[in-house]
């Protein structure tokens, strides 16, 4: 009777339940009953409206089997679900998918690793199915959280741990593939999801990289190893995620990377950080590169108070990112990159000097290590600036050169340069050196069509200012920057080192015909270049490298910019330098004087062979040969190698050891050169740069004494103080007597105006006008006092400043100011 009742009840059950029950065998080890599974599949395809009920009933049975630990039936149920998903693609599948995802969630929640892997595999199969219409109400928050947790599995069994982590990574990859394709369902890009997905992937990439770093370089994996390696799988998933990122959600995908690197302290050492951002830069779309660079710059600002090695690690990551993006689309971040890096350069110098001041009087290892760490930061910044700038197009590179040059602080001026007021002279010098080193790297490889493009006046003037400073390293950097910009045919390497070149033709120097633009540049700015070379040779702290760079500057100017007029000017400059060493009005040390003589010998030897005038070459060779026999310390091969054998004076030397102007004029005159100007000694122009960029002013701004008439004794001073009346001035004007001395002066002035170049005459007149203007301004500053103010006025008595306040009610205002 009971068997009949059961048979009757079974016949009354819905057909879909009977079909579902039939797919489960009596013994789960036998697996899915394929014949009954085909019947169930045919029924689901024929009656798609029953799919939701089939899914609900399968979910009910699976939940019951999971609780009762009937894992065989669980495997059969999931296999049936997978086959139904692959077979049915109708609108009614959506309710069935909800049941399917509910069953997958049940498996993932279980503590059994096999069930978690089973659920992940089913979800991955589902993720690969393309649905006809998206389901906007469906959310994957649970799966993101669960798969992320599986990526951090810490099971005691290494094999199970690896298996679960691989399942978690594949699950995240499935979520990404299922959600990122639809722009209207962009919930996966929300920060709360990215904060779980990205660190989970980086965690697996980092762990395996640590193992590889201990073992050695990894071998190239095969296809099977890729599936078994969590690091490779996580990297592929990370690349796929970034490759699908768009403009609006790029930042959400990158920011968790910074949080992970900060949390795990992976900036020092930064090998993993560098590899991560290389992956990012190569995976994202090229037009979004500037987003990543902006994020790195922003994070550098956030971590600006961290240890130097952390900041250096971030800057090195920026360098790698910039190296990849430099030749692509940088966007509006060009100036922002340089501005931020220069700001951090100043901060680093500030930290370095602060540590040095705090440790004054005590030498500790920790302080010295901090200073060296700050130097690492500064070198990283310079390298980044240089690499970024050298990879920019020429039009952008010229703007960056102007931008960096505008940041170089100059003593005595206030401009848009970096704020170095609180750094002092030492800090300002450090900033100058750092910025010039950056500019040197930016100008490396720069090839301008004309010298005017390479050295425009707004760039040339501030560049040459540091060349007047009492710092040999600054002057060396300025000369090296000039070499980068002037040398357009890569001849500098052939001219390295100062020496007497036996045959210049062996150097195979490349040169082109001087263009009209270059000729015009030398007419306008040639005197400025000569002046800085002339003054640079007169510095007392010059070392061998300074003389080598000055020689290279003269040689490159000859190769790139010299026509006949420039050649004459360069010879006048060389003879003037020789006179500086012989007369020694600046009291230079003997080594410097001999160094200048050696520089002149090396350059005139080079110039004579470049212009190929036989008589000129013969005179130069004869002087050099005489020096090698009688005064070898006047040659670069001797003076820079043996400083002990120096002469006591240069006045007693014979003329055959010197280059003579009349001999040079005779030799060049026969070859068609206009040698009239050789008889006019070279005199450098004096500009405001001397006052702005170098030493303390000699003029006392409180007490000024202007001596118009000669005479130092008291009687002359008494005579000079006689009363000046109108009659006395009238007599002075009517006086026609001209002394012989005045005639000589006038003759020299006329001769100079007839033979000297126009640029030199204009420079001398401008110098006199500037000096007169300065004196007049100082006199007016002392005589004209500002009106009284309530804040007080300064009076100077006995060298001390006193402030005297004036009440408002006692001040006298003009009538127009009172109403």
KOLFI-793785 format. One record per residue (C-alpha): x, y, z. Coordinates in steps of 0.05 Angstrom, whole numbers, plus 5000, padded with zeros to 4 digits. Example, Ala and Ser with C-alpha at 12.3 -4.5 7.8 and 13.67 -1.06 7.14 Angstrom:
<atoms>
524649105156;527349795143;
</atoms>
This chain:
<atoms>
500050005000;505550495019;509350364953;503050514914;502051164951;509251384937;508251204863;501951604860;505152214894;511152184847;506452194788;503052824815;509653214820;511253744767;514853484707;520953954714;522153674784;521752964760;526653124704;531453464753;530952874802;532452374746;539252684730;541852474800;543951734802;543151294862;550651294872;553751994863;560151674841;556851474776;556352204756;551052574718;545852134681;547052384610;540552114580;536252454632;540453084626;538953114552;531553054568;532053624618;535854054569;530653924514;525054094562;528554744583;529654964512;522554774491;519355114552;523955694571;518655974619;520255384664;527655564669;526755984732;523155414767;528454914745;533855374772;530155484838;529254734849;536454584831;538655124880;534254824934;537254134925;544354414921;543554804986;540954175021;546653754995;551754275016;549054275087;549053515089;556053475059;553553074998;559053354954;557952854899;550853114887;553553824891;558353674833;552653374792;548153974805;553454474784;554954074721;547554084704;547254834715;553154954671;550154544614;543454904620;546955584618;550755394555;544555124521;539455674537;540156394510;533156674515;530057244554;527656774607;534656584626;535357194672;531256914730;535156264721;541656664726;539456934793;538656224819;545256034789;548956614822;545556434888;548255724883;555255974865;555056424926;553155834969;559255454944;563956044955;561356135026;562955425044;569455275079;571154705033;576654894983;573954414930;567154734932;570155434927;574155234866;567954904837;563855534847;569355964816;569755514754;562255564744;562356314752;568056374701;563955974651;558056424663;562457044654;564456814585;557156784562;555057404524;547957594543;543257904492;541058464538;544558704601;541358634669;542359304704;539459084771;544558524780;550358684826;556858314839;558858624905;558957954941;563157624888;568258194888;569058134963;569357384963;574157304906;578657844936;578757465002;580556824965;586557184934;589257285004;588356555025;593156335080;591655595083;596855165118;597554705058;601555085004;598154704947;591154864972;593255584985;595755664914;589455324887;584855794924;588856414905;588656214831;581156104837;580356804868;584357134813;580356774759;573956974794;576157714794;577857644721;570857364708;567657944745;571758444705;569858124638;562558094657;561858814679;566759274644;564159184574;557559544590;558560284601;551760354636;553659834687;560160124713;559459934785;565859524783;569860174776;567160464840;572560594892;569860084942;570759534890;577459774863;580159814934;579059064938;580758824868;587259194855;590759034922;588758304915;592158264847;598258644871;598858204932;599557584889;604357924841;608558164899;608957494936;611357104876;616257654858;619257604928;620356854917;623456974849;628157494878;630656994928;631356424879;634056804820;631357044753;625156644733;625156234670;620056364616;613755984635;610155504590;602655504578;601255014635;605655404683;601756044669;595455704695;599055464757;602656124772;598556624812;603357194796;602757114720;595257024725;594557634770;598958044723;594757844662;588358024700;591458694722;593358854650;586458674625;583259114679;587559714661;586559604587;579059674596;579560304638;576860944607;577861684620;572861734677;575161134717;582661124706;584161464772;579960974812;584160404783;590960734798;589861024867;589360344903;596360194876;599260764917;595460534979;598159824971;605360064961;604760525021;601660005066;606959475050;612659985048;614759804978;617760474958;624460284988;626759854955;622360024896;623459464847;616259214854;613459924849;617360044785;614959394754;607759564773;607860234740;611259964678;605359474673;600560054683;603760504630;604159954578;597059704591;592960344591;591060714528;596461214507;591961824513;590961694587;598361684606;598062384635;592962144686;597961664715;603462194716;598862674752;597162154804;604562014817;605962764824;600062824872;602562244914;609562554915;606463184945;602762764997;609162405017;613763015016;615262945091;617262215086;624261945088;628862125030;629161415004;621561375000;621362024960;627061784917;623261134903;617061524881;621261974836;624561384804;617661094790;615861764759;622061714716;619961034689;612961274675;615461894640;620361484599;614561084571;609861674561;614862204538;614262034464;606761944468;601262404492;603462784554;597663274553;597763884598;602563574648;609063804617;610064434658;606564114717;611763554719;617464044718;614364524767;612863974818;619863674811;623164344820;618964474881;621163814911;628363964893;627964594935;624664194992;630263674989;635664214992;631964525051;631863855088;639163745074;641264425100;636564345160;639863695179;646664005171;644864595215;641764155269;648063735272;652864335273;658564175320;657163425322;658962925267;654362335270;653461765222;645861855220;646462575197;651462415143;646961855118;640962325116;644962815074;647162275027;639962035022;637762745004;643062744950;639862114923;633162474919;636363074884;639962634833;633462254820;629862924807;635363164761;635362514723;627762534715;627863264691;633463124642;630462484614;623562794607;626263424575;630963064527;625162644499;620563234485;619763544416;624364134401;618864654408;616964404476;624164304497;625765044484;619965234529;622364784584;629365074578;626465774588;622165514645;628065204683;632565804669;627266254698;627465854763;634965944773;635966434831;640867004820;643867384879;640968074886;634867984841;627667814853;624267414798;619966814787;625666364812;624865864868;623966144937;630866094968;630566675017;630666215078;636065765049;641766255052;647766305005;649565575011;642465344996;641865824938;648365554909;645864844916;639365024880;643365374825;647764764814;641764284814;637864704764;643764794718;645164044720;637863934701;638464434645;644764084621;641063434614;635163764579;639664094528;643463454514;642263254441;638563894424;639764074351;637064754331;636964964258;639765654276;643565894337;638166414349;633165864363;637965534411;640066174447;634466694444;635967334482;631067184539;634866534551;641966754535;642167334585;640166944647;644366344625;650766754622;649567084689;651966494731;658366484689;660467114727;659766814796;665466624841;664065884836;668065454788;662764904786;657265384765;661665664710;663264964686;655864784681;654265424642;659865274592;657564554584;650364794570;653165284518;656864714486;650464304480;646864874446;652565124401;655164444378;650364244322;655063744288;657463334348;664563594346;665263684421;667762984435;673463094385;675563724422;675463424492;681463644533;686064234522;692164064481;696464284422;693363914364;698763734313;693963654254;686763894261;684763534197;685662874232;679763044276;675063034216;671063624242;664163714211;661864414194;657064774148;657265464116;655366004165;648166214154;645666934153;641866814217;648266604252;652067204225;646567654251;646767314319;654267424326;653468164307;648268244362;650967784417;658167624398;660968144445;656867844501;659867154489;666967424484;666067814548;663967204588;669766794561;674567364577;671967454648;671666704659;679066654645;680667174699;677466784756;682366584811;678965914827;679565644756;681964924752;684064494693;676864324675;675065064670;680765184621;678764574581;671564814575;673765514556;678165224501;672264804476;667865424477;672765814433;673665224386;666165094378;664865834366;670165804311;667065184279;659765384283;659466144282;665966434254;666366844191;672167324175;669767864223;668667364280;675667074267;678767764277;674667864341;676867194368;684267354354;683368024390;680267644448;686067154450;691267714449;687468074505;687667434546;695167394535;695868104559;691767934621;696767394639;702867834624;700668494656;696868154713;692668744736;688068264773;693667954814;692267254790;696266664817;702066424774;698365774756;692466164729;696966624688;700566024658;693965684647;691366284607;697766284566;696865544551;689565654533;691466204483;696865764453;692165164444;686665594414;690965994365;694065334342;687065074329;684665714296;690765794251;689665094223;682165204215;682865834172;689065534137;693266164128;700465914120;703866534148;699366534209;700465784220;707965894214;708066444267;703866034315;707965414305;714465804316;711966094382;709665414406;716265094387;720165644424;715765544485;716864794485;724464924489;724865524535;718165584572;714264934571;709765184627;706365614575;703664984540;697664574564;701363904562;706164154617;702464654660;696464204675;700863594691;706563914730;704564504772;711064514811;715464794756;712465504753;716266144737;716966694789;714967244740;713067344667;715868044656;722967814638;720867344583;722767524512;717767714458;718967084418;715066704471;708767114458;703967174400;704967864370;699368274341;703568584286;705967904262;698867634261;696468264224;701868174171;700367444161;692767544155;693168184115;696467814058;690567324055;685167854047;683067934119;681168624144;686368704199;685369444217;681469244279;687168814305;690769444327;684969624373;685669254440;679668844461;675869154520;669868764548;663269114558;660769204629;653369094641;648569014699;650368284704;656768454742;652568804794;647068284798;650567624794;657267654829;660668004886;659068504939;658369214914;664469644925;660270274928;658070494998;650770674991;650771135052;656771575037;658571704964;664672094943;665072314870;672072524848;671672944785;678473274786;685072914800;688973054864;689372734932;692873254976;689273745021;690974354980;687574074918;681573914959;681474614986;681974904916;676374434893;671674714945;671875424918;665175744903;662475614834;658876214804;655876384737;661876794718;666576214734;662475744690;662476274634;670076324637;670775564633;666375554571;670076114536;676875824551;679875594484;686475354509;687374614498;693274274530;697573764496;694673204538;687673364516;689873344444;692772644454;686372404487;682172674430;686672354378;685971674412;678471754416;677971924342;682371334323;678270874365;671771104334;674771004265;677570294275;673769974333;667569554316;660869884326;658669374379;664669534423;663570294417;656270214434;657969764493;662970274521;657970854514;652670434547;657470274603;658871004617;651471164615;649870604664;655370824712;652971544711;645771324720;647670894780;651571464814;645871954801;640671464829;644871374892;645572124901;638172224893;636771674941;640772044994;638072744980;630772614965;627072345025;620172035023;614372395057;613072225130;608571645145;605171395208;609370765207;615571185216;621571435176;628671185179;634371665196;641571465195;646171765247;653171525263;651970915220;645770695259;638670695234;633171005277;625671015263;621571625282;614071575279;609672165258;602472205283;597172265230;594272915257;601173245249;602173035177;601273555123;597273315064;596773664995;590374054984;587973574930;588273004981;583873345033;576273385025;
</atoms>
